[in-house]
Amino acid sequence: MYSLNTIIAMQDDNTVNAKKKKLIPYIAVCNRDKNVFKCPNLGYYLPKGFKFTQKYFVDNSGFGSDAEPALTVSQFVAKVRGGYGYAICKEGQFQVYIQEYKRV
């Protein structure tokens, strides 16, 4: 299990990397776009031209159940909207926070 300090350090590294590389969120081609899992890890970085709309807590282990607080892969994919951007903003050992963005 990652310590809180490790998770924060990872977020900081991902933020610096995303800013340096000028990464942008993965833009879903259609509703329920399963390629959303190719989204980058932006950490705290908010790319120019994007606005944060929503955050999802998602299981990334593949072993989560519908009864747990984190969305399963299928539950999350059902929420993906075409034309919106998606990126990881926080990452733990078994779950991630995925932010949804809208172009402005």
LUMDODO-734575 format. One record per atom (N, C-alpha, C): atom name; chain; y, x, z. Coordinates in Angstrom, 2 decimals, always signed. Layout:
  name  chain    north     east       up
    CA      A        Y        X        Z
...
END
This chain:
  name  chain    north     east       up
     N      A    -1.18    +0.86    +0.00
    CA      A    +0.00    +0.00    +0.00
     C      A    +1.23    +0.89    +0.00
     N      A    +2.20    +0.55    -0.87
    CA      A    +3.44    +1.32    -0.93
     C      A    +4.31    +1.04    +0.28
     N      A    +4.96    +2.06    +0.80
    CA      A    +5.91    +1.86    +1.88
     C      A    +7.20    +1.30    +1.29
     N      A    +8.06    +0.74    +2.14
    CA      A    +9.33    +0.21    +1.68
     C      A   +10.18    +1.32    +1.05
     N      A   +10.17    +2.49    +1.65
    CA      A   +10.94    +3.62    +1.11
     C      A   +10.44    +4.01    -0.29
     N      A    +9.14    +3.95    -0.50
    CA      A    +8.58    +4.28    -1.81
     C      A    +9.02    +3.26    -2.85
     N      A    +8.97    +1.98    -2.50
    CA      A    +9.38    +0.91    -3.41
     C      A   +10.85    +1.06    -3.78
     N      A   +11.70    +1.34    -2.80
    CA      A   +13.13    +1.52    -3.06
     C      A   +13.37    +2.73    -3.96
     N      A   +12.66    +3.82    -3.70
    CA      A   +12.80    +5.03    -4.52
     C      A   +12.35    +4.76    -5.97
     N      A   +11.28    +3.99    -6.13
    CA      A   +10.81    +3.63    -7.47
     C      A   +11.86    +2.80    -8.20
     N      A   +12.47    +1.85    -7.49
    CA      A   +13.52    +1.01    -8.09
     C      A   +14.71    +1.86    -8.52
     N      A   +15.10    +2.78    -7.66
    CA      A   +16.22    +3.66    -7.99
     C      A   +15.91    +4.49    -9.24
     N      A   +14.70    +5.04    -9.32
    CA      A   +14.29    +5.83   -10.49
     C      A   +14.28    +4.97   -11.75
     N      A   +13.76    +3.74   -11.63
    CA      A   +13.71    +2.85   -12.79
     C      A   +15.11    +2.45   -13.25
     N      A   +16.03    +2.28   -12.30
    CA      A   +17.41    +1.94   -12.64
     C      A   +18.07    +3.07   -13.42
     N      A   +17.93    +4.29   -12.93
    CA      A   +18.51    +5.46   -13.60
     C      A   +17.91    +5.62   -15.00
     N      A   +16.60    +5.49   -15.11
    CA      A   +15.90    +5.63   -16.39
     C      A   +16.36    +4.56   -17.39
     N      A   +16.45    +3.32   -16.94
    CA      A   +16.85    +2.22   -17.82
     C      A   +18.28    +2.40   -18.31
     N      A   +19.15    +2.83   -17.41
    CA      A   +20.56    +3.04   -17.78
     C      A   +20.68    +4.19   -18.77
     N      A   +19.96    +5.28   -18.52
    CA      A   +20.01    +6.46   -19.38
     C      A   +19.50    +6.12   -20.79
     N      A   +18.41    +5.35   -20.85
    CA      A   +17.80    +5.00   -22.14
     C      A   +18.41    +3.74   -22.76
     N      A   +19.35    +3.10   -22.03
    CA      A   +20.00    +1.86   -22.49
     C      A   +18.97    +0.79   -22.85
     N      A   +18.00    +0.63   -21.96
    CA      A   +16.95    -0.37   -22.18
     C      A   +17.53    -1.77   -22.08
     N      A   +16.90    -2.69   -22.78
    CA      A   +17.28    -4.11   -22.68
     C      A   +16.02    -4.91   -22.36
     N      A   +16.19    -6.13   -21.84
    CA      A   +15.01    -6.95   -21.56
     C      A   +14.22    -7.27   -22.82
     N      A   +12.95    -7.54   -22.64
    CA      A   +12.11    -8.02   -23.74
     C      A   +12.54    -9.45   -24.05
     N      A   +12.85    -9.74   -25.30
    CA      A   +13.26   -11.08   -25.70
     C      A   +12.03   -11.84   -26.17
     N      A   +11.72   -12.94   -25.47
    CA      A   +10.56   -13.75   -25.83
     C      A   +10.78   -14.41   -27.19
     N      A    +9.80   -14.30   -28.05
    CA      A    +9.89   -14.84   -29.40
     C      A    +9.75   -16.36   -29.38
     N      A    +8.94   -16.87   -28.47
    CA      A    +8.70   -18.31   -28.38
     C      A    +8.37   -18.66   -26.93
     N      A    +8.32   -19.94   -26.63
    CA      A    +7.87   -20.38   -25.31
     C      A    +6.45   -19.88   -25.10
     N      A    +6.16   -19.48   -23.88
    CA      A    +4.82   -19.00   -23.51
     C      A    +4.41   -17.72   -24.24
     N      A    +5.38   -16.90   -24.59
    CA      A    +5.12   -15.64   -25.30
     C      A    +4.39   -14.67   -24.36
     N      A    +3.11   -14.42   -24.65
    CA      A    +2.30   -13.55   -23.80
     C      A    +2.71   -12.08   -23.90
     N      A    +3.46   -11.73   -24.93
    CA      A    +3.93   -10.35   -25.06
     C      A    +5.01   -10.03   -24.04
     N      A    +5.39   -11.00   -23.24
    CA      A    +6.39   -10.79   -22.20
     C      A    +5.95    -9.68   -21.23
     N      A    +4.67    -9.42   -21.17
    CA      A    +4.18    -8.38   -20.27
     C      A    +4.43    -6.97   -20.81
     N      A    +5.06    -6.89   -21.97
    CA      A    +5.51    -5.60   -22.51
     C      A    +6.95    -5.32   -22.06
     N      A    +7.45    -6.15   -21.16
    CA      A    +8.85    -6.02   -20.74
     C      A    +9.07    -4.71   -19.98
     N      A   +10.28    -4.16   -20.11
    CA      A   +10.58    -2.89   -19.44
     C      A   +10.88    -3.09   -17.95
     N      A   +10.89    -2.01   -17.23
    CA      A   +11.30    -2.03   -15.83
     C      A   +12.74    -1.54   -15.77
     N      A   +13.67    -2.45   -15.47
    CA      A   +15.09    -2.11   -15.44
     C      A   +15.61    -1.79   -14.06
     N      A   +14.81    -2.02   -13.02
    CA      A   +15.31    -1.81   -11.67
     C      A   +16.52    -2.70   -11.44
     N      A   +17.62    -2.11   -10.94
    CA      A   +18.85    -2.86   -10.67
     C      A   +19.78    -2.92   -11.88
     N      A   +19.42    -2.27   -12.96
    CA      A   +20.30    -2.15   -14.13
     C      A   +20.47    -3.49   -14.85
     N      A   +21.72    -3.86   -15.11
    CA      A   +22.04    -5.06   -15.87
     C      A   +22.65    -4.61   -17.19
     N      A   +21.91    -4.71   -18.29
    CA      A   +22.43    -4.26   -19.58
     C      A   +23.63    -5.09   -20.02
     N      A   +24.54    -4.44   -20.73
    CA      A   +25.70    -5.12   -21.26
     C      A   +25.24    -6.21   -22.23
     N      A   +25.88    -7.38   -22.12
    CA      A   +25.55    -8.48   -23.01
     C      A   +24.48    -9.42   -22.48
     N      A   +24.04    -9.19   -21.24
    CA      A   +23.02   -10.04   -20.64
     C      A   +23.50   -10.58   -19.30
     N      A   +23.03   -11.77   -18.97
    CA      A   +23.35   -12.42   -17.70
     C      A   +22.04   -12.83   -17.04
     N      A   +21.92   -12.53   -15.75
    CA      A   +20.74   -12.90   -14.97
     C      A   +20.69   -14.42   -14.82
     N      A   +19.51   -15.02   -15.04
    CA      A   +19.37   -16.46   -14.88
     C      A   +18.38   -16.87   -13.79
     N      A   +17.28   -16.13   -13.67
    CA      A   +16.25   -16.52   -12.72
     C      A   +15.35   -15.33   -12.39
     N      A   +14.68   -15.40   -11.24
    CA      A   +13.76   -14.34   -10.83
     C      A   +12.41   -14.97   -10.49
     N      A   +11.33   -14.33   -10.94
    CA      A    +9.97   -14.81   -10.69
     C      A    +9.18   -13.76    -9.92
     N      A    +8.41   -14.20    -8.95
    CA      A    +7.51   -13.36    -8.16
     C      A    +6.12   -13.52    -8.77
     N      A    +5.59   -12.45    -9.36
    CA      A    +4.38   -12.54   -10.17
     C      A    +3.30   -11.56    -9.70
     N      A    +2.07   -12.03    -9.64
    CA      A    +0.93   -11.17    -9.33
     C      A    +0.65   -10.27   -10.52
     N      A    +0.52    -8.97   -10.30
    CA      A    +0.20    -8.08   -11.42
     C      A    -1.16    -7.41   -11.25
     N      A    -1.92    -7.87   -10.26
    CA      A    -3.24    -7.29   -10.04
     C      A    -4.32    -7.97   -10.88
     N      A    -4.06    -9.22   -11.28
    CA      A    -5.06    -9.98   -12.01
     C      A    -6.03   -10.71   -11.10
     N      A    -5.84   -10.56    -9.79
    CA      A    -6.76   -11.19    -8.83
     C      A    -6.11   -12.30    -8.03
     N      A    -4.86   -12.64    -8.33
    CA      A    -4.16   -13.68    -7.58
     C      A    -4.73   -15.05    -7.88
     N      A    -4.49   -15.97    -6.94
    CA      A    -4.96   -17.34    -7.14
     C      A    -3.76   -18.29    -7.18
     N      A    -3.99   -19.48    -7.67
    CA      A    -2.93   -20.49    -7.77
     C      A    -2.34   -20.86    -6.42
     N      A    -3.06   -20.62    -5.35
    CA      A    -2.61   -21.02    -4.01
     C      A    -1.72   -19.96    -3.35
     N      A    -1.55   -18.82    -3.97
    CA      A    -0.74   -17.74    -3.37
     C      A    +0.72   -17.88    -3.77
     N      A    +1.61   -17.26    -2.99
    CA      A    +3.05   -17.35    -3.30
     C      A    +3.43   -16.75    -4.65
     N      A    +2.76   -15.66    -5.05
    CA      A    +3.06   -15.03    -6.34
     C      A    +2.42   -15.85    -7.46
     N      A    +3.16   -16.01    -8.55
    CA      A    +2.63   -16.73    -9.71
     C      A    +1.50   -15.93   -10.34
     N      A    +0.48   -16.62   -10.81
    CA      A    -0.57   -15.95   -11.57
     C      A    -0.02   -15.68   -12.97
     N      A    -0.75   -14.90   -13.75
    CA      A    -0.33   -14.60   -15.11
     C      A    -0.12   -15.89   -15.90
     N      A    -1.08   -16.80   -15.85
    CA      A    -0.97   -18.05   -16.62
     C      A    +0.19   -18.93   -16.12
     N      A    +0.42   -18.95   -14.80
    CA      A    +1.54   -19.73   -14.27
     C      A    +2.87   -19.16   -14.75
     N      A    +2.97   -17.83   -14.77
    CA      A    +4.21   -17.21   -15.21
     C      A    +4.43   -17.43   -16.71
     N      A    +3.40   -17.21   -17.51
    CA      A    +3.53   -17.38   -18.96
     C      A    +3.98   -18.80   -19.29
     N      A    +3.54   -19.79   -18.53
    CA      A    +3.95   -21.18   -18.76
     C      A    +5.45   -21.37   -18.57
     N      A    +6.10   -20.48   -17.83
    CA      A    +7.54   -20.58   -17.57
     C      A    +8.40   -19.79   -18.56
     N      A    +7.77   -18.94   -19.36
    CA      A    +8.50   -18.10   -20.31
     C      A    +9.13   -18.98   -21.40
     N      A   +10.43   -18.71   -21.64
    CA      A   +11.18   -19.49   -22.63
     C      A   +11.60   -18.60   -23.79
     N      A   +11.36   -19.08   -24.99
    CA      A   +11.75   -18.35   -26.18
     C      A   +13.25   -18.09   -26.22
     N      A   +13.62   -16.90   -26.65
    CA      A   +15.02   -16.54   -26.76
     C      A   +15.61   -15.95   -25.50
     N      A   +14.90   -16.02   -24.40
    CA      A   +15.35   -15.44   -23.13
     C      A   +14.74   -14.05   -22.97
     N      A   +15.43   -13.21   -22.21
    CA      A   +14.96   -11.85   -21.97
     C      A   +14.23   -11.76   -20.64
     N      A   +13.29   -10.82   -20.55
    CA      A   +12.51   -10.62   -19.33
     C      A   +12.36    -9.14   -19.05
     N      A   +12.49    -8.79   -17.78
    CA      A   +12.33    -7.39   -17.37
     C      A   +11.91    -7.34   -15.90
     N      A   +11.15    -6.34   -15.57
    CA      A   +10.77    -6.11   -14.17
     C      A   +11.99    -5.56   -13.44
     N      A   +12.25    -6.10   -12.25
    CA      A   +13.36    -5.58   -11.46
     C      A   +12.87    -4.94   -10.16
     N      A   +11.72    -5.36    -9.67
    CA      A   +11.11    -4.76    -8.48
     C      A    +9.61    -4.72    -8.70
     N      A    +8.99    -3.66    -8.22
    CA      A    +7.56    -3.49    -8.43
     C      A    +6.89    -3.01    -7.16
     N      A    +5.87    -3.73    -6.75
    CA      A    +5.05    -3.31    -5.63
     C      A    +3.68    -2.94    -6.15
     N      A    +2.74    -2.79    -5.25
    CA      A    +1.41    -2.38    -5.66
     C      A    +0.64    -3.53    -6.33
     N      A    +0.89    -4.76    -5.87
    CA      A    +0.11    -5.89    -6.37
     C      A    +0.95    -7.02    -6.96
     N      A    +2.27    -6.97    -6.77
    CA      A    +3.16    -7.98    -7.31
     C      A    +4.40    -7.33    -7.91
     N      A    +5.06    -8.09    -8.79
    CA      A    +6.32    -7.64    -9.37
     C      A    +7.30    -8.81    -9.33
     N      A    +8.59    -8.48    -9.34
    CA      A    +9.62    -9.47    -9.57
     C      A   +10.07    -9.28   -11.00
     N      A   +10.01   -10.36   -11.76
    CA      A   +10.46   -10.33   -13.14
     C      A   +11.70   -11.20   -13.25
     N      A   +12.78   -10.61   -13.76
    CA      A   +14.01   -11.35   -13.93
     C      A   +14.08   -11.91   -15.34
     N      A   +14.69   -13.07   -15.42
    CA      A   +14.95   -13.70   -16.71
     C      A   +16.43   -13.53   -17.02
     N      A   +16.75   -13.24   -18.28
    CA      A   +18.13   -13.00   -18.69
     C      A   +18.47   -13.87   -19.90
     N      A   +19.75   -14.14   -20.03
    CA      A   +20.27   -14.85   -21.20
     C      A   +21.33   -13.96   -21.82
     N      A   +21.36   -13.93   -23.15
    CA      A   +22.40   -13.16   -23.84
     C      A   +23.73   -13.88   -23.68
     N      A   +24.79   -13.10   -23.47
    CA      A   +26.13   -13.69   -23.34
     C      A   +27.05   -13.14   -24.41
END
